[in-house]
Each structure stands twice: as structure tokens, then as C-alpha cells.
Amino acid sequence: MMNLAKKQILILFFILSFSISCLNLKAAAETIDKVVAIVNGDVITLTELNEAVSFVLKDTEGTINFDGAEKDPAEIKRKVLDRLIDNKLIEQETKKMGIVVSEKEIDNALENIQKENSISRKELVEKLESKGLSLEKYKEQIRRGMEKMMLVNREIKSRVVVNEDELKKYYTENMDFFKIVTEVRIQHILLPVPPNADEAKIKDAYEKARDLLVKLSNKEDFGKLAKMYSQDTSSDSGGDMGWFKQGEVTPFLEKVVFSLKVGEVSDIIRSGLGLHIVKLMDRKEKGVRPFEEVKDEIKDTIYAKKVEKEFKEWFEGLRKRSFVKVKL
């Protein structure tokens, strides 16, 4: 459940994930560069597409879901081209509206991103460079993302209304989420990744972690897998770390752990130590947070979902009104 301060961050990152504008690619200077798409008179070239595909394939954390198409180069190109087209359409709309983001706003957003991810500027730059991306190009991503956020606020915000009945309905239907959890018992698997690990080692670790998630989804025993693969001190006990109260769990794990249901396994969690997978074995609950206490949080959640839905509908209309010709 998000708090009010994070609503704009959620919208920003929803929009950032909607495109791959971080590439800030330019058409090749050669006049013979093949045009792969025309978007309302603007073109996307083969050079842009190839560079975008190269960037995506370097992204070991998989920001684009290919739905099983990772072994089909043609399908990957098609999906990436779709993202570039989407990005071009949004870019055109922000220009039409005269939306401009200042350098100060970009710097403030960059500082917030560093704070949210608990990393220094140096660590951020190193991470970007490992993916072939400069800080300036990343700042361009932020700029375009903020422009899109402003576009959403202008086009969508006035349409989104959350009433009291919706809040109460959500509270009633999600009562379990608002139970006050005092203690949790967790199992843990750690796959170490040194801070200075190269992309090959990071990719290998992610592949191993994904394989473990597949095994767990196939009902393989978490404890046995922890004994076989975990490098944590809890591995001998099948990853069982015992009981923890809120505030006692390592910060980067606590938010995930306390959001899991009993028996549920987390996704891959990255930290300075490596990759983590946790399972909630049991929890002790006491009481339920009152409606008035969580009312604003519920409103933020419903608001964000409605914004996403309205934006998608608005964008579908934009695409239908636009001239898009794919020549791939």
C-alpha cells in the first residue's frame, strides 16, 4: 500500500516503464539509413531500432516482457519497435502542449531516484555505464518521463474521481491486508553477487534465481532448495531464519516480507549482498487498522489504478487518430 507522498513517483515510473525513452536515440546521419516506421511524419530508423534492441537485450533485469519471445529475434524487434512508436507519439503530444521540464526539476527527480534506491551518484553512474548508458542520456529519460507525467496530469487527472463508497468497498474486500502483523517467520535463499561483479556474473546469478523461482512454482520444497543453493548462514536449516517483529528485518527485505501471504514466495530481490528469494512461513496477527487510518492509502491505490486505466484508454485513442506505418 503506497502513501500519499509516493503517488507522483508511482505515476512517473508507470510512464517511464511505458516507453524506452531512456535511449534518446538519434537517426543515423547516412541518408541511406532504412526507415522502419513513420509516425505522423516523423521517422524511426533501422539504426534507432537496432540500438534500442541492443539496449534491451543488455537489460538483465528484464524491463520489457517478451512473453516467451526471447528466442525469436523478429518478435523482439517488433515489440521494441512498438515501444519506440508509442514513445514517439507521446513525445509529439508533449511538444504540441508546450510541456517543458527545467534542469532543476530533472536534478531533483534524479536525487529522489537515488534516495528511493539507496544508491550514490557514483554507484548510479557505474550501473548506467554497465548498460552502455551515460548519465546525460539517463537524465533525458527522466526529462521525458516527467513531461509524460505532466501530460497525464493535464489530460487524465480531471477525469479521475474516487468516492467514499469505493474506499469502503476496497477496505472491506481487502481486510486481510490491513491486519496488524506483529511477527513473521521467513525462509531465505541468498545468491551472492559481489558489488564489482561484471554483467556476465550478474546475468548468471539472475538466471539461477529465475530457475529457482520456476522450481518453487512447481512446488519443489523451499527448504531443500535453500540447503542446495543458498549461501546464507541459514542454509543448513533450510533457509529458516526464525521469527521477526516489524523493524527487526533487514530494511530492503522488510517491505517485501510483510506484504507476502503465508506460503507465498517473493520475486527476486537485489541488494548489495546479491540476489534474495524469501518465503513467508507464518505470521502472527493482532487487530486490524481502522478505516480512517488507512483511508488516504486506499485512495492513493485506487487513484493510481484509475490513472493507469484512463491513460491506456486515452493512448489507444491517440494511436487510432495518428498515422502510423510500419515498414519493418
N, C-alpha and C positions, 0 to 999 in steps of 0.2 A: 504494500500500500504506500503510495507516494505522499509526501507532504506538499503544502502549497508552494513552498519555495522551489520545488523541483518541477513544477508543471511546465514552465517555459523550456527547461532543459530537456524534458521528455519530448516536447513538440519539436525542438531543434534537432534532436537526434533521430526522431522519426523521419524528419525531412531529409537529413543527411543520409540516412540509410536508403532513402527512396532513390537516390542517384549516386553516381560515382564522379561527382563534380570535382573531387579532390585532385583529379588528374590534371585539370586545367590545360588540356592538350591544345596544341595549335596545329593547323593544317600544314602539311609539308610545303616547302617553297616551290617544289617542282610542279610545273603546270600539268605534268602527265600523271600526277597522283590520282588514282581512281576514286570517284565519288561513290560511296556505298549507300548514302541516304540523303534525301533532300527534305528539309523541314521548313516549310513556309519561306522558301527562298534561300535559307541557309543550308550549307552542305556539311556532311560528315564524311571525312576521307578514310581511305583504307589505312593510311598511316595512323590516324587517330584511333581507329578501331583496333589495329594490331597492338598499339601501345597500351590501350585500355585492357585488352585481353591479357597482355603480359603482366600488367599490374595486378589484375585479379588473380591470376594463377600464382603469383608470389604471396598472396594473402593467405597464410597458413591457418588463420582463424576463421576463414570461410564466411566473409560478409555477404556473399551472394550465394543463394541456394540454387543449385542447378537441378535439383530433383532427380538425381541419378544420371545426369547427362555429362558427368565429369570426364567420361571416356570418349565423348563424341565432340571433337573439335568444332564441327559445323554448328552444333547446338549451342556450345559455349559462345561462339561468335554471335549467334543470333540473339541470345539472351543479353550479352553485353551491349550489342547494338541497340536493343530495345531500351536499355538504361540510358545510353547516350542520347537517344531520341527524346526520351522523357526529360532528360536534363536540358536539352536544347529548347524544348517547348516552355519549360518553366523559366529558363533564362530570358527568353523572348518576352514573357509576360512581365517579369520584374522590370525589364527595361521600359516596356510600354507604360508602366505605372510610375516610372521615375523613382523607383526604390533604390536608395543608396545607403551603404553602411560605412561608417567612418573607421579610420585606423584605430582610434581609441576603443571603439566598440569591439573590434576584432581582437585587440590585445587583452581586453577584459575577458572576452569569451575564452581565449587561449589559457589564461590564468585559471579560469573556472574548470576547464577540462583537465588541467594538470592537477588541480586540487581534488577533483572528483576521482581521479585515477591514482592519486598519491604518488606522483612522479615529478621529478625535477625537470627543468628545461633541457638540461643535458641529456637525461635519460629519454626524453621525448624525441629529441633530435636524433639520437642514436637509433631509436626504434623506427623512425621515419626513414632514415638513411638505409636501414637494413632492407627496406621495401622499395628502395630506389626513389624515395620521395623527399624533396627538400622542405625545409621549414616554410619557405615562401609559398610553395605550392599548397602546403597544408593550410596556411593562413588564407589562401584563396578558397580552399574548401570551406573554411569557416565563414568567410565573407558570403559565399554563395548560399550556404546553409542559412545564414541569418537573413539574407534577402528573401529566401523562400519562407522563413518563419514570418517575416513581416507581410509577405503576400498572403499567407494563410490567415493571419490576424485580420487583414483587411477584407478578404473575400469570404472567410468561413466563420470567424468569431461571432459575428452578429446573428448567425443562424443557429448557434448552439445554445440551448437552454436546458438547464437541469432543474426539475421541480422537486418539491418536498416528497411527493409520493414515490418518485424514483429512488430517492435517497433511502427512504424507509424500506422499500421493497428490496433494495440491494442489501441493506443491513440484515433484514430477516433471512434472505436466501443465503447469505454468507456468514452466518452467525459463528460458525466454527473458526473463521479467520480472526475474529475479534476476541476469542478466548485468551485469557492472560496465561501465558506459558511461563512457568517458574523454573522448570528444569527440562533438559533434553539429554537423551543418550544417543551417541553417534558412533558410526563406524567410518573409517577414513582410509583412503588409499593415496599415497604420495608417489609421484613420478618426478624425481629431481630434474631440474633444468638450471644449470649454472647461469648466473647473471650475464656472463660473457659468451654464452653459447651462440654458435652461428645458426643461420637459418636452417641448415640441414638437420642439426641436432634438435632444434625446436620442432621442426616438421615431423621428425621421427617420434618425438615424445607425444605429439598430438595424435599421431596415427595409433600409437599404443593405447593412449587414453580412449580414443574412439572405439578401438577394438574391445576394450574393457566394458564400455557402455553397451556395446552390442551383446556381449556375453551376459551382462546383467539384465538386459531387456529380454533375453532368452531364459531368464530365471536361474542362471548359474549363481551359486552361493557367493555372497559378497565376502564372507569370512575366508573362504578358501582362496579366492582371487587376491585378497589382501595379503595372505600369507605367501602367495606365489610371486606377486609383483610389487607390493608396496615397499618403499624404502623408509617408511616411518618407523619409529620405535614401537608403535602399536601393532606392527605386522604380526608379531608372534601370537598375539591374542586375537587374530583375525580382524585387525583394524579397530577393535572395540576400545574407544577412548574413555568410556565411562560416562558419568552424569555431569552436566554443566548447568549452572544458572546463567541467566542473562547477564552479560558483562564479563563472564569468565571465558567465553570462547574467543579465539583469535579474531580480531575485528574483521578481517577480509572473509572469514568463514561465517561469522555470526548471522549476518543478514540472510545468507542463503539457508543456513541450518534452521533458523527459526521460522522460515517460510515454508519448509517442507512438511508434508503429511507423514504420518507414521508409515514406514515401509518404503517411502519414496526415495529415489536416488537423484542426486543433483546432476547438473550438467558439468562440464569441465570448468574448473576454477583456476585461473592463473594467478600466481603470486611470485614474489622474489625467490621463493624456495623451489618452485616448479609448478607442476600441474596436480590438482587435487580433485578427488571424487569423494563425496560423502553420502552416507545413508542415515536417515533418521530411524533409529531403532525403537525409541519410545519417548513419550513425553508426559510430564505431569502438569495438569492444567488446574488453574484456580480462578473461577469467576469469568465474567465477560465485560469487556469495555463498554460503557454506556454509549447510547446512540449520540448524544450531544458531544461526547468526547471525540468521536471518530467521524462526525458529520462532514467536516471540511475535507478529510482524507477521501471519503467516499465520493464527494462532489468532484474532487480532482480526478479520480479514477474514471468516473462516468464521463466527465468532460473530455478527457483525453481520448477515450474510445469514440465519442461522438465526433470530435475533431478529425480523427483519422478516417472515419466513415464518410464524413462530409467532404473531406479533401479528396478522397478517392473518387467520389461521385463527381465532384467539380472537375477533377482532372480528366475523367473519362469524357466529359462534355467538351473540354478544351481540345482533346485529341480528335474528337469527331468533327469539330469545327475547323481543324487545321489541315493543311495539305502536307501529307507525309508520304513519300515514295521511297521504298527500299529497293536498292539496286544491287544487293549482295548476290 
